[in-house]
Amino acid sequence: MLPRSVPATVARRPWVSLPYFQPHIPEPPPVIPFDQLVIDTDRLRLRPLAASDADDVYAIFSDPAVMRHWSTPAWTDPAQAVRLIESDREALSGRRDLRLGLMRADSGRVVGTLSLYKIDAACRRADIGYALARSQQGQGLMNEALAAVIGLAFDHRPGAAFDDLLLNRIEADVDPRNGPSCRALERLGFRLEGVLRERWQVAGEISDSAMYGLLRADWPPRPVRAA
Ligand SMILES: CC(C)(COP(=O)(O)OP(=O)(O)OC[C@H]1O[C@@H](n2cnc3c(N)ncnc32)[C@H](O)[C@@H]1OP(=O)(O)O)[C@@H](O)C(=O)NCCC(=O)NCCS
């Protein structure tokens, strides 16, 4: 019995040596390691955090307004930023968690972070999370960053940054009271798929999870038509 992949014409000509007919499969381009990933958008450069970003990162995550709906309380110690950047280095090499700093191209300062994490290669899905310094919100910067990362995450062409992951689904867990975050996701085509009640307890405050999902088939988002 011939393997199923042998073309019928070959099967009928057994004197032809099979290896001769094996197609040449080019080597796939090498995968870009997460710690070398750089994505440029109009106003931002997205790149892994460096030790020199610690002050900027601390400024973002120690602001109670930014952390209002986050999964941890606002930071109170600059060493937390140093530890986060150090732990990122290990996580990046595992290719399961990617956090990128959002560096403004005009100032070189890191003004936010965007993470694609809990990357599950078998189920081809990942979670997404993000935060922007208060002074930078309301300018469409996170929309710019999210669109760039999601576009790459769903790009399966050989040589694309995440082509080895073949991601099919991206999920976000948002406090339903976090209007700007819900709007940011919905603008990009994420759908609200359900609400999990009292899922978080952070600093004594209980909150629900609005679970958003985006499939590769939903991308790119369709323009919203005026009524
Ligand atoms: C969630 C968060 C990132 C959203 O930030 P944002 O700046 O509002 O997000 P976007 O980049 O999508 O910007 C859209 C807003 O900018 C405005 N905007 C201004 N210029 C714009 C432009 N050139 N392009 C697009 N939008 C623009 C839009 O009108 C929109 O305002 P609206 O939401 O009031 O309608 C931000 O609120 C944040 O960091 N919050 C704290 C951390 C947090 O809660 N993270 C999420 C946890 S799940």
The ligand as a Gaussian input file, in Angstrom:
#p B3LYP/6-31G(d) Opt

LIG

0 1
 C       -7.525000      50.680000      28.398000
 C       -6.638000      51.797000      27.866000
 C       -5.341000      51.241000      27.352000
 C       -7.366000      52.485000      26.729000
 O       -6.615000      53.623000      26.354000
 P       -7.153000      54.579000      25.236000
 O       -6.132000      55.589000      24.986000
 O       -8.525000      55.031000      25.605000
 O       -7.331000      53.560000      24.039000
 P       -7.285000      53.757000      22.493000
 O       -5.902000      53.773000      21.993000
 O       -8.204000      52.710000      21.954000
 O       -7.825000      55.207000      22.244000
 C       -9.160000      55.426000      21.954000
 C       -9.612000      56.772000      22.466000
 O       -8.737000      57.787000      21.951000
 C       -9.497000      58.694000      21.128000
 N       -8.584000      59.076000      20.017000
 C       -7.983000      60.284000      19.926000
 N       -7.203000      60.308000      18.846000
 C       -7.314000      59.111000      18.244000
 C       -6.732000      58.539000      17.090000
 N       -5.856000      59.197000      16.332000
 N       -7.049000      57.256000      16.756000
 C       -7.929000      56.556000      17.510000
 N       -8.495000      57.047000      18.629000
 C       -8.197000      58.313000      18.989000
 C      -10.726000      57.922000      20.724000
 O      -11.797000      58.786000      20.433000
 C      -10.982000      57.070000      21.940000
 O      -11.660000      57.757000      22.938000
 P      -12.981000      57.111000      23.608000
 O      -12.628000      55.760000      24.150000
 O      -13.324000      58.097000      24.686000
 O      -13.999000      56.986000      22.538000
 C       -6.343000      52.824000      28.978000
 O       -7.558000      53.355000      29.446000
 C       -5.556000      52.259000      30.133000
 O       -4.356000      52.060000      30.063000
 N       -6.235000      52.008000      31.261000
 C       -5.570000      51.559000      32.472000
 C       -5.063000      50.144000      32.379000
 C       -6.161000      49.198000      32.033000
 O       -7.268000      49.290000      32.558000
 N       -5.850000      48.256000      31.149000
 C       -6.790000      47.273000      30.686000
 C       -6.938000      46.190000      31.666000
 S       -8.048000      44.967000      31.024000

